[in-house]
Amino acid sequence: MDAQPARSKQTIQQLYNTILPELAQHIHRNLSPVLPLFHDFHLERVIDTWTKDPAASEGEEISIENGNVQQLGLRLRLEGFQKAGAEAFDLAKDLLFRLEKYGYSIGPDKQSTWLEKEYGQRWEQSEYNQLAEKWTEDLIDTLTERLQGLSD
């Protein structure tokens, strides 16, 4: 039986180069009804090169190459909400992959977990769809709260 893969350059690259772009496509499809409400939008992959691994040696650079990245994910910026009578505003939302030694958890912030996976574990289409749907619903809730705040 194969040993469980640990976080490494290869497992991080797999997430960054394969999983995140596929997930971004699902999210973009789900966002299509919301996008016309804004002047512009950006959906991009992000890597946290600030958070240091507690087990890392002093002065070790945080990078994919070193296999010691603690977080990566997707960041959405919706800019210039456009609706007559409403003041323009921007929204930003993250989807974080918190990388542990043998697996990772995914959620909208550091405290919430919507999905947990092991490195090397295959992603099902239903998982992409569920995450994209949940994240889009969360974004729409945030947008609704923001609009209600404007009308109060």
C-alpha positions, 0 to 999 in steps of 0.5 A: 500500500502506498504511503499517504503523500505529504505536502510538497512542491508537487502536491502544491503545484497540483493544487495551484495548476490543476485544482484551482483553475478548474474550481475557478471555472465552476465559480465563474459559471455560477457568478455569471448572473451577478457579474453584470451588476458590477463594472469589473471583476477579477478572479485570481489564484493567490499564494500566501508567502507570508505565513511561516510553517512553525516547523520551518528553519529560520530564514527559509523562504516560503515558496512552492519550490520549497514545498512549504506554502501554508495557504493558497486559494482564489480571490474574487474582486467585484468592482463598481456595483452599478445600480441606479440609486445605489452608491457604487461599492466593491466586494472581495471574497476569498476561498482558502486552501489551508495546507497541512502536512498530509491534507488540506481544508477549504473554506471562505476563511481561516475558521470555516471548513467546507471540504477536507481532502488528502493530497493526491485524492481525486476531485469529483465533479460534484465537489467542484460544483458543491464548493462553487455553489456554496461559495457563490451563495455566500457571496450573494448573501454578502451582496444582499447584506451590503445592499440592505445596509445601503437602503437602511 
